[in-house]
Amino acid sequence: MTIQIADEITKGLTSKDILLEVAVMLYLMERVSLGKAAKIAGLHRMEFQAALDKRQIAIHYDIKDFERERQNLQSLRA
């Protein structure tokens, strides 16, 4: 996909900056997961989480995520 954005809008932004902003917006809209948003932005998942934190954006975390992490922790104990 190709997106054209006027130079006056992107002045001072790198293509990496723009990808990060697109990824953040898609994440906020719940169109992509944290992992996919990080991939779009070209960042490691933890780096993307830091970018969200810098913008004071909470991470989407639901019961399904909690249960998955709980099971992972239990398997580590075994």
Number of C-alpha atoms within 10 A of each C-alpha: 2 4 5 5 8 8 9 7 8 12 8 9 10 10 11 13 13 13 17 22 16 15 24 24 14 17 21 18 9 12 12 16 15 23 16 16 27 23 16 19 22 15 17 13 16 12 13 22 20 13 17 18 12 9 10 9 14 10 13 11 9 8 8 9 11 11 11 11 12 12 12 11 11 10 9 8 7 5
